[in-house]
């Protein structure tokens, strides 16, 4: 008997509930040949329409994004996982093509780098090499290593190496660390045949993106330097998968523990103002 309920678990740490129905609809068009579930962990209840979907799962948590992603990993029932974001729309048949490549090419430790557009812009293939980025030219990051901010990988293997290190608050540096550990362990990174989705976010310190900018400067970038700098010991490939339990249950960069919001617009009541005042490149939809 197949121990997996789905071929693919799509994992998201998310707060933008206004996007979720559209995201789910586009996901159905991207993954037509394989079975999938959508697992979202975040602080705000999903739309009622999604609650009625058999392949949708939600866990409520006010913790940091990495903590939420780790819980999603532990809750998924798929053979493979795809970790992505909740401000994206999926391209038709994009996951079909990526999973076809995985099945024909990947071993247990290998992964597919789910390439994506950002604000409609295409990243060149060189973008997916770590040393293309000045911030990742650290002594213990190999020149031939790749990055994959939205990876497709075996669930069992991801759990075996402990998932994400939740000392990183967000998926960016924490995802780099995860992918580097895979490559330390002999895994290979293959680029998806086409972009899987179009992702977007409010730029710089605007709107709901402000905490992400701050954590990179104050925590995640210094931690990455510490782990992969000259003086650092060799990074462990396998970490404790329950490391998320050591993080605060409420993420203070975004939430006031004494005044927890119930919905996105409680937290960002002027979100329409933010969208109206950023360039059209960043405007995906009208709320």
Secondary structure, 3 states (H helix, E strand, C coil): CCCCCEEEEEEEECCCHHHHHHHHHHHHHHCCCCCEEEEEEECCCCCHHHHCCCCEEEEECECCHHHHHHHHHHHCCEEEEEEECCCEEECCCHHHHHHHHHHHHCCCCCEEECCEEECCECCCHHHHEHHHCHHHCCCCCCCCCECCCCEEEEHHHHHHCCCCCCCCCCHHHHHHHHHHHHHHCCCCEEECCCCCEEECCCCCCCHHHHHHHHHHHHHHHHHHHHHHCCCCCCCCCCCCCCHHHHCCCECCCCCCCCCCCCCHHHHCCCHHHHHHCCCHHHCCCCC
